[in-house]
Amino acid sequence: MRVEIMLDKNQKISQSVMGAFHEEVSKRVCALFPETIVQIRQGSYTKIEMLGASLDEDKRRLNDLLQNVFEDGSWLH
């Protein structure tokens, strides 16, 4: 499976925050789905793609996990 997250470059997110976010998302996603590749980059808008997640339950779990990372700012410290 592959999770691709594109964050709006107009939000002016620093590289250190991008790195910390990638590390936290990768850690949490790979704990549930060990074979998953996580890519995070900046683009013209924000979007999330989950390629290879065939079950609706897997997609829901990934959505919940990503929501938790976004809401939990402890990885920023």
Secondary structure by P-SEA (a helix, b strand, c coil): cbbbbbccccccccaaaaaaaaaaaaaaaaaccccbbbbbbbcccccccccccccaaaaaaaaaaaaaaaacccccc
